[in-house]
Amino acid sequence: MFNLFNLMIMAILLIIDFLISLLVPALPFGIVTAIYLLLLLIPFLSATLRRMHDAGKRGWQLIILPIPVIGIIWLIDLILSDGEPYRNIYGPELKEF
């Protein structure tokens, strides 16, 4: 749900950037979107780390994210995969019904 809401907010901010013409030449988005991304960096890393723990993976694997193609594919696989169906070293499964 976190990523879904962020995607919706990013779409709205990108539209605002294009309507107001606050585009930055070196970036594919504008100033408003850049500020939002900076504010969202820590919550994104926190939610991703929690998702990794649900899947039974260690947090150090976030180092893979900056790798251009492999990092994105890995992140999509991580987000779409189910968590472990039993208690792991990070705690019980938090799947909502």
C-alpha positions, -999 to +999 in steps of 0.1 A: +000+000+000+029+023+008+043+020-028+008+024-043+001+057-025+036+070-034+030+061-071-003+081-070+013+111-053+043+110-077+019+111-107+001+141-093+034+159-085+047+153-120+016+168-135+020+198-112+056+202-122+047+201-159+018+225-155+038+251-135+070+245-157+093+238-127+114+213-146+150+208-139+171+202-171+194+176-155+165+155-140+135+139-156+112+156-131+107+190-115+115+207-083+083+197-064+089+161-072+125+163-063+117+177-029+091+150-023+116+123-032+141+137-008+115+138+020+105+102+012+139+087+011+140+075+047+104+062+049+110+043+016+141+027+029+123+018+062+093+003+044+116-017+021+137-029+050+105-041+068+094-059+036+127-076+033+124-088+069+089-102+061+105-121+032+132-134+055+160-115+039+187-093+056+187-055+054+222-054+039+208-066+006+195-030+001+230-024-013+218-040-046+193-012-052+216+013-069+226-012-096+207+000-127+188-031-140+195-058-114+184-035-085+150-027-100+142-063-110+152-074-075+131-048-058+100-057-079+105-094-071+109-086-034+078-064-033+056-090-051+068-121-033+050-135-003+065-134+031+076-165+050+045-184+061+060-189+096+078-170+122+113-160+111+142-144+131+126-109+126+092-119+141+059-134+130+043-129+096+022-097+094-001-107+065-034-089+067-066-107+059 
